Amino acid sequence: KSIDDNSQYCLSCFNATTYEDSCLNFLFFLIVANRLATKKGLGPGGGNSHCGGGYGGQGGSYGAASGGATYGSEEVPLQPGSAGGNWNTNAGGNGGGLIWLEVKHRLNLNGTLRANGSAATSTANAGGSGGGIYIKTRLFSGNGALSVKGGNAPGGGSGGGGRIAIWRVRDDPAPSEVTLDVANGIWGGNEKGANGEPGSVFWGYLPQEGTVLVIR
């Protein structure tokens, strides 16, 4: 399933508490939010001319010019990525989108979630940053993959990696086997560009549900 420009794919409407075995399964399918954020260096971490977009990691520089800055929350990344800088009339790569999943009981992720930045479209413009993936669930399991990679650039700065945060009460089974990729884009070695920085990963624990009895 694809996600429209700047949209959020939110599954908070799923309530699986009625049946103990109810769960939300992602089995061998893809949710893609690539290239859906901003254009021509726009966004909080948008790169200046030739410079990569930033988000979880700073965008790649171009000569003495710094790449797009980091922004947003490492623990609750609810923003999309930012675009790379342009060159003349050639726009830089778009930033990745935002994937937001809230599942009441169990999320069994055996598919792939991608919110990657797009690559530069010409020799000297820049790659967009990776986007964001935010997951909140009670039980987390699966062997799938999450990806918020920055976009490549032949000669401009490459995009910085995005942000991934996963909140759960516990992994079931533990430890989680899900693969996370927050890599920066790759600079191709031409012109005066440079690689961006990797993004961020956060694993958080939610409090157990139930009653706490304190005896003093």
C-alpha positions in Angstrom: 0.0 0.0 0.0 1.3 3.4 -0.9 1.0 6.6 1.3 0.0 9.9 -0.1 2.1 13.1 0.1 2.9 14.1 3.7 0.3 11.6 5.1 0.4 9.4 8.1 -0.7 5.7 8.0 -2.2 5.3 11.5 -3.7 2.1 12.7 -4.9 3.3 16.1 -8.4 2.5 15.1 -7.7 -1.3 15.4 -8.8 -2.6 18.8 -7.8 -6.2 19.3 -8.5 -6.6 23.0 -11.8 -8.4 22.6 -10.1 -11.7 21.7 -6.9 -12.8 23.4 -5.5 -14.3 20.2 -6.4 -11.3 18.0 -3.5 -9.5 16.4 -2.5 -7.4 13.5 -0.2 -9.3 11.0 2.0 -7.9 8.3 2.9 -10.9 6.2 5.0 -10.5 3.1 3.7 -7.2 2.0 5.0 -3.7 1.7 4.0 -0.3 3.1 6.0 2.3 1.1 6.3 6.0 2.0 9.4 6.7 -0.1 9.9 10.1 -1.7 6.7 11.6 -0.2 7.9 14.5 2.0 9.2 17.8 0.6 10.8 19.1 -2.5 13.7 21.4 -3.5 15.4 21.5 -0.1 12.2 22.2 1.9 11.5 20.8 5.3 13.1 21.4 8.7 16.3 19.7 7.6 16.2 20.8 4.0 19.7 21.0 2.4 21.0 24.2 0.9 22.2 24.1 -2.7 24.0 20.8 -3.4 23.7 19.7 0.3 21.9 16.6 1.5 18.7 16.7 3.5 18.9 15.9 7.3 16.5 14.3 9.8 17.9 11.6 12.2 21.3 12.2 10.8 22.8 15.4 9.3 22.7 15.6 5.5 26.0 15.4 3.5 27.9 18.6 3.0 29.1 20.2 -0.2 32.5 21.8 0.1 32.4 24.3 3.0 28.6 24.3 3.1 27.0 22.1 5.8 24.3 19.6 5.1 20.7 19.8 6.4 20.4 19.8 10.2 18.9 17.1 12.4 15.5 17.7 14.0 12.6 16.0 15.6 12.3 13.6 18.5 14.4 10.4 18.7 11.8 8.8 20.9 8.6 9.9 19.1 9.5 10.6 15.5 6.3 12.0 14.0 7.7 14.1 11.2 8.6 13.1 7.6 12.1 13.6 6.2 13.5 16.7 4.3 14.6 17.2 0.7 18.1 17.6 -0.6 19.3 20.9 -2.1 18.9 21.7 -5.7 21.4 22.6 -8.4 20.2 25.3 -10.9 16.7 24.1 -11.9 17.3 20.5 -10.8 15.5 19.7 -7.6 17.2 17.6 -5.0 15.8 14.2 -3.9 12.6 14.2 -1.8 12.7 13.2 1.9 11.1 10.0 3.0 7.5 10.0 4.4 6.1 9.0 7.8 4.7 5.6 8.8 2.8 5.6 12.1 1.4 2.4 13.5 -0.5 2.0 16.8 -1.8 -1.5 17.5 -3.7 -2.2 20.6 -2.6 -5.8 21.2 0.0 -7.4 19.0 2.0 -6.4 15.9 3.5 -9.3 14.1 5.7 -7.7 11.4 7.0 -10.2 8.8 6.8 -7.7 5.9 8.7 -4.5 5.1 8.0 -0.9 6.0 10.0 1.7 4.0 10.2 5.4 4.3 13.4 6.0 2.4 14.6 9.3 0.9 15.1 9.5 -2.8 18.3 9.9 -4.7 19.6 13.0 -6.4 18.4 13.4 -10.0 21.6 14.9 -11.4 25.3 15.1 -10.9 25.5 18.0 -8.4 22.1 18.1 -6.6 21.6 16.2 -3.3 19.8 13.3 -1.8 16.8 13.6 0.5 16.8 12.3 4.1 15.2 9.2 5.3 11.7 9.6 6.8 10.2 8.4 10.1 8.7 5.1 11.4 6.8 5.2 14.7 5.4 2.0 16.2 3.4 1.6 19.5 2.0 -1.8 20.5 1.6 -4.2 23.4 3.4 -7.2 21.9 5.9 -6.9 19.2 7.1 -9.8 17.1 8.2 -10.9 13.6 11.2 -11.1 11.3 10.5 -8.3 8.9 12.4 -5.1 8.1 12.1 -1.3 8.7 14.0 1.1 6.5 14.5 4.9 6.6 17.6 5.2 4.5 18.9 8.5 3.1 19.0 9.1 -0.7 22.2 8.7 -2.7 24.0 11.5 -4.6 26.6 11.3 -7.3 28.3 14.6 -6.6 26.2 16.6 -4.1 25.7 15.6 -0.4 23.9 12.4 0.3 20.8 12.3 2.5 21.0 11.6 6.2 19.2 8.6 7.7 15.7 9.0 9.2 14.3 7.9 12.6 12.8 4.7 13.8 11.1 4.3 17.3 9.4 1.1 18.5 7.5 1.2 21.8 6.1 -2.1 23.3 5.4 -3.7 26.6 7.5 -6.6 25.5 8.9 -8.6 22.6 7.2 -11.9 22.1 9.3 -13.9 21.5 12.3 -12.0 22.7 14.7 -10.8 21.4 13.1 -9.1 18.4 14.4 -10.4 15.0 13.2 -7.3 13.0 15.9 -5.7 11.0 16.3 -1.9 11.2 18.1 0.3 8.6 18.8 4.0 9.3 21.8 4.2 7.0 22.8 7.5 5.3 22.8 7.7 1.5 26.0 7.1 -0.4 28.0 9.9 -2.0 29.3 8.9 -5.5 32.7 10.6 -5.2 32.1 13.3 -7.8 32.2 17.1 -7.3 32.6 18.3 -3.7 29.9 16.3 -1.9 30.1 14.1 1.1 28.2 11.4 2.9 25.4 12.2 5.3 25.2 10.7 8.8 23.2 7.6 9.9 19.8 8.2 11.5 18.5 7.2 14.9 16.9 4.0 16.4 15.0 4.0 19.7 13.5 1.0 21.5 11.1 1.9 24.3 9.2 -0.1 26.9 5.6 0.8 27.8 4.3 0.2 31.3 2.5 -3.1 32.0 -1.2 -2.9 32.2 -2.9 -3.8 35.5 -3.3 -2.9 39.1 -0.3 -2.1 41.3 -0.7 -2.9 45.0 1.7 -1.1 47.3 1.9 -2.4 50.9 3.8 -0.4 53.4 
